[in-house]
C-alpha cells in the first residue's frame, strides 16, 4: 500500500472515477441496445 498522502488520495480518486466510468458505460450500453431494438 502507498504510504505517501498524495498517493493515497490519488488511489481513492482513481477508484471513484473508475466506478463512475463503469456506471456511465453500462448505462450507455443499455441506451444503445434500446435504440437498436426500437
C-alpha distance matrix in Angstrom:
0.0 3.8 6.3 9.3 11.2 12.6 9.4 8.3 12.0 12.3 9.9 12.1 15.2 14.7 14.3 17.5 19.3 18.6 20.0 22.9 23.7 23.8 26.3 28.3 28.6 29.7 32.3 33.5 34.1 36.1 38.0 38.9 40.0 42.2 43.7 44.5 46.1 48.2
3.8 0.0 3.8 5.8 8.0 9.2 6.1 6.1 9.8 10.1 8.7 11.3 13.9 13.7 14.3 17.2 18.6 18.6 20.4 22.8 23.5 24.3 26.7 28.3 28.8 30.4 32.7 33.7 34.6 36.7 38.4 39.3 40.6 42.8 44.1 45.0 46.8 48.7
6.3 3.8 0.0 3.8 6.4 8.8 7.2 7.0 10.4 11.7 11.2 13.0 15.6 16.2 16.9 19.3 21.0 21.4 23.1 25.2 26.3 27.2 29.3 31.0 31.8 33.3 35.4 36.6 37.7 39.7 41.2 42.3 43.7 45.7 47.0 48.1 49.9 51.6
9.3 5.8 3.8 0.0 3.8 5.6 5.1 6.3 8.7 9.9 10.7 12.6 14.4 15.3 16.7 18.8 20.0 21.1 23.0 24.7 25.6 27.1 29.1 30.4 31.4 33.2 35.1 36.0 37.4 39.5 40.7 41.8 43.5 45.4 46.5 47.8 49.7 51.2
11.2 8.0 6.4 3.8 0.0 3.8 5.3 5.2 6.2 8.6 9.9 10.8 12.4 14.2 15.5 16.9 18.4 20.0 21.5 22.9 24.3 25.9 27.6 28.8 30.2 32.0 33.5 34.6 36.3 38.2 39.2 40.5 42.4 44.0 45.0 46.6 48.4 49.8
12.6 9.2 8.8 5.6 3.8 0.0 3.8 5.5 5.1 6.1 8.6 9.9 10.5 12.0 14.2 15.4 16.2 18.0 20.1 21.0 22.1 24.1 25.9 26.6 28.0 30.2 31.6 32.3 34.1 36.2 37.0 38.2 40.3 41.9 42.7 44.3 46.3 47.6
9.4 6.1 7.2 5.1 5.3 3.8 0.0 3.8 5.4 5.1 6.2 8.7 10.0 10.4 12.3 14.4 15.2 16.2 18.5 20.0 20.7 22.4 24.5 25.5 26.4 28.5 30.3 31.0 32.5 34.7 35.8 36.8 38.6 40.6 41.5 42.8 44.8 46.3
8.3 6.1 7.0 6.3 5.2 5.5 3.8 0.0 3.8 5.4 5.1 6.3 8.7 9.9 10.7 12.6 14.3 15.3 16.9 18.6 19.9 21.2 23.1 24.5 25.7 27.3 29.1 30.3 31.7 33.6 34.9 36.1 37.8 39.5 40.7 42.1 43.9 45.4
12.0 9.8 10.4 8.7 6.2 5.1 5.4 3.8 0.0 3.8 5.5 5.2 6.2 8.5 9.9 10.8 12.3 14.2 15.6 16.7 18.3 20.1 21.5 22.6 24.2 26.1 27.4 28.5 30.3 32.1 33.1 34.5 36.4 37.9 38.9 40.6 42.4 43.7
12.3 10.1 11.7 9.9 8.6 6.1 5.1 5.4 3.8 0.0 3.8 5.4 5.2 6.0 8.5 9.9 10.4 12.0 14.2 15.2 16.1 18.1 20.0 20.8 21.9 24.1 25.7 26.4 28.1 30.2 31.1 32.2 34.2 36.0 36.8 38.3 40.3 41.7
9.9 8.7 11.2 10.7 9.9 8.6 6.2 5.1 5.5 3.8 0.0 3.8 5.6 5.1 6.2 8.8 9.9 10.4 12.4 14.3 15.1 16.4 18.5 19.9 20.8 22.5 24.5 25.5 26.8 28.8 30.2 31.2 32.9 34.8 35.9 37.2 39.0 40.6
12.1 11.3 13.0 12.6 10.8 9.9 8.7 6.3 5.2 5.4 3.8 0.0 3.8 5.4 5.1 6.4 8.7 9.9 10.8 12.5 14.3 15.5 16.9 18.6 20.0 21.5 23.0 24.4 26.0 27.6 28.9 30.4 32.0 33.5 34.9 36.4 38.0 39.4
15.2 13.9 15.6 14.4 12.4 10.5 10.0 8.7 6.2 5.2 5.6 3.8 0.0 3.8 5.4 5.1 6.1 8.5 10.0 10.6 12.1 14.2 15.5 16.4 18.1 20.1 21.2 22.3 24.2 26.0 26.9 28.3 30.3 31.7 32.7 34.5 36.3 37.5
14.7 13.7 16.2 15.3 14.2 12.0 10.4 9.9 8.5 6.0 5.1 5.4 3.8 0.0 3.8 5.5 5.1 6.0 8.6 9.8 10.3 12.2 14.3 15.1 16.1 18.2 19.9 20.7 22.2 24.4 25.4 26.5 28.4 30.2 31.1 32.5 34.5 35.9
14.3 14.3 16.9 16.7 15.5 14.2 12.3 10.7 9.9 8.5 6.2 5.1 5.4 3.8 0.0 3.8 5.5 5.1 6.3 8.6 9.8 10.6 12.5 14.3 15.3 16.7 18.6 19.9 21.1 22.9 24.4 25.7 27.2 28.9 30.3 31.6 33.2 34.9
17.5 17.2 19.3 18.8 16.9 15.4 14.4 12.6 10.8 9.9 8.8 6.4 5.1 5.5 3.8 0.0 3.8 5.4 5.2 6.2 8.6 9.9 10.8 12.3 14.2 15.6 16.7 18.3 20.1 21.5 22.6 24.4 26.0 27.3 28.7 30.4 31.9 33.2
19.3 18.6 21.0 20.0 18.4 16.2 15.2 14.3 12.3 10.4 9.9 8.7 6.1 5.1 5.5 3.8 0.0 3.8 5.5 5.1 6.0 8.6 9.9 10.4 12.0 14.2 15.4 16.2 18.2 20.1 20.8 22.2 24.2 25.7 26.6 28.3 30.2 31.4
18.6 18.6 21.4 21.1 20.0 18.0 16.2 15.3 14.2 12.0 10.4 9.9 8.5 6.0 5.1 5.4 3.8 0.0 3.8 5.4 5.0 6.1 8.7 9.9 10.4 12.2 14.3 15.1 16.4 18.5 19.8 20.9 22.5 24.4 25.6 26.8 28.6 30.2
20.0 20.4 23.1 23.0 21.5 20.1 18.5 16.9 15.6 14.2 12.4 10.8 10.0 8.6 6.3 5.2 5.5 3.8 0.0 3.8 5.4 5.1 6.3 8.7 9.9 10.7 12.5 14.2 15.4 16.9 18.5 20.0 21.3 22.8 24.5 25.9 27.3 28.8
22.9 22.8 25.2 24.7 22.9 21.0 20.0 18.6 16.7 15.2 14.3 12.5 10.6 9.8 8.6 6.2 5.1 5.4 3.8 0.0 3.8 5.4 5.2 6.2 8.6 10.0 10.7 12.2 14.3 15.6 16.5 18.3 20.1 21.3 22.5 24.4 25.9 27.1
23.7 23.5 26.3 25.6 24.3 22.1 20.7 19.9 18.3 16.1 15.1 14.3 12.1 10.3 9.8 8.6 6.0 5.0 5.4 3.8 0.0 3.8 5.4 5.1 6.0 8.5 9.9 10.4 12.1 14.3 15.1 16.3 18.2 19.9 20.8 22.3 24.3 25.6
23.8 24.3 27.2 27.1 25.9 24.1 22.4 21.2 20.1 18.1 16.4 15.5 14.2 12.2 10.6 9.9 8.6 6.1 5.1 5.4 3.8 0.0 3.8 5.5 5.2 6.1 8.6 9.8 10.6 12.5 14.2 15.3 16.6 18.5 20.0 21.1 22.7 24.4
26.3 26.7 29.3 29.1 27.6 25.9 24.5 23.1 21.5 20.0 18.5 16.9 15.5 14.3 12.5 10.8 9.9 8.7 6.3 5.2 5.4 3.8 0.0 3.8 5.5 5.3 6.2 8.6 10.0 10.8 12.3 14.3 15.5 16.7 18.4 20.1 21.3 22.7
28.3 28.3 31.0 30.4 28.8 26.6 25.5 24.5 22.6 20.8 19.9 18.6 16.4 15.1 14.3 12.3 10.4 9.9 8.7 6.2 5.1 5.5 3.8 0.0 3.8 5.5 5.2 6.1 8.6 10.0 10.4 12.2 14.2 15.4 16.4 18.3 20.0 21.0
28.6 28.8 31.8 31.4 30.2 28.0 26.4 25.7 24.2 21.9 20.8 20.0 18.1 16.1 15.3 14.2 12.0 10.4 9.9 8.6 6.0 5.2 5.5 3.8 0.0 3.8 5.5 5.0 6.2 8.8 9.8 10.5 12.3 14.3 15.2 16.5 18.4 20.0
29.7 30.4 33.3 33.2 32.0 30.2 28.5 27.3 26.1 24.1 22.5 21.5 20.1 18.2 16.7 15.6 14.2 12.2 10.7 10.0 8.5 6.1 5.3 5.5 3.8 0.0 3.8 5.4 5.1 6.4 8.6 9.9 10.6 12.4 14.3 15.4 16.6 18.5
32.3 32.7 35.4 35.1 33.5 31.6 30.3 29.1 27.4 25.7 24.5 23.0 21.2 19.9 18.6 16.7 15.4 14.3 12.5 10.7 9.9 8.6 6.2 5.2 5.5 3.8 0.0 3.8 5.4 5.2 6.1 8.6 9.9 10.6 12.3 14.3 15.4 16.5
33.5 33.7 36.6 36.0 34.6 32.3 31.0 30.3 28.5 26.4 25.5 24.4 22.3 20.7 19.9 18.3 16.2 15.1 14.2 12.2 10.4 9.8 8.6 6.1 5.0 5.4 3.8 0.0 3.8 5.5 5.0 6.1 8.6 9.9 10.5 12.3 14.2 15.3
34.1 34.6 37.7 37.4 36.3 34.1 32.5 31.7 30.3 28.1 26.8 26.0 24.2 22.2 21.1 20.1 18.2 16.4 15.4 14.3 12.1 10.6 10.0 8.6 6.2 5.1 5.4 3.8 0.0 3.8 5.4 5.1 6.2 8.6 9.9 10.6 12.3 14.3
36.1 36.7 39.7 39.5 38.2 36.2 34.7 33.6 32.1 30.2 28.8 27.6 26.0 24.4 22.9 21.5 20.1 18.5 16.9 15.6 14.3 12.5 10.8 10.0 8.8 6.4 5.2 5.5 3.8 0.0 3.8 5.4 5.0 6.1 8.6 9.8 10.5 12.2
38.0 38.4 41.2 40.7 39.2 37.0 35.8 34.9 33.1 31.1 30.2 28.9 26.9 25.4 24.4 22.6 20.8 19.8 18.5 16.5 15.1 14.2 12.3 10.4 9.8 8.6 6.1 5.0 5.4 3.8 0.0 3.8 5.4 5.2 6.2 8.7 9.9 10.6
38.9 39.3 42.3 41.8 40.5 38.2 36.8 36.1 34.5 32.2 31.2 30.4 28.3 26.5 25.7 24.4 22.2 20.9 20.0 18.3 16.3 15.3 14.3 12.2 10.5 9.9 8.6 6.1 5.1 5.4 3.8 0.0 3.8 5.5 5.1 6.2 8.7 9.9
40.0 40.6 43.7 43.5 42.4 40.3 38.6 37.8 36.4 34.2 32.9 32.0 30.3 28.4 27.2 26.0 24.2 22.5 21.3 20.1 18.2 16.6 15.5 14.2 12.3 10.6 9.9 8.6 6.2 5.0 5.4 3.8 0.0 3.8 5.4 5.1 6.2 8.6
42.2 42.8 45.7 45.4 44.0 41.9 40.6 39.5 37.9 36.0 34.8 33.5 31.7 30.2 28.9 27.3 25.7 24.4 22.8 21.3 19.9 18.5 16.7 15.4 14.3 12.4 10.6 9.9 8.6 6.1 5.2 5.5 3.8 0.0 3.8 5.4 5.1 6.1
43.7 44.1 47.0 46.5 45.0 42.7 41.5 40.7 38.9 36.8 35.9 34.9 32.7 31.1 30.3 28.7 26.6 25.6 24.5 22.5 20.8 20.0 18.4 16.4 15.2 14.3 12.3 10.5 9.9 8.6 6.2 5.1 5.4 3.8 0.0 3.8 5.5 5.2
44.5 45.0 48.1 47.8 46.6 44.3 42.8 42.1 40.6 38.3 37.2 36.4 34.5 32.5 31.6 30.4 28.3 26.8 25.9 24.4 22.3 21.1 20.1 18.3 16.5 15.4 14.3 12.3 10.6 9.8 8.7 6.2 5.1 5.4 3.8 0.0 3.8 5.5
46.1 46.8 49.9 49.7 48.4 46.3 44.8 43.9 42.4 40.3 39.0 38.0 36.3 34.5 33.2 31.9 30.2 28.6 27.3 25.9 24.3 22.7 21.3 20.0 18.4 16.6 15.4 14.2 12.3 10.5 9.9 8.7 6.2 5.1 5.5 3.8 0.0 3.8
48.2 48.7 51.6 51.2 49.8 47.6 46.3 45.4 43.7 41.7 40.6 39.4 37.5 35.9 34.9 33.2 31.4 30.2 28.8 27.1 25.6 24.4 22.7 21.0 20.0 18.5 16.5 15.3 14.3 12.2 10.6 9.9 8.6 6.1 5.2 5.5 3.8 0.0
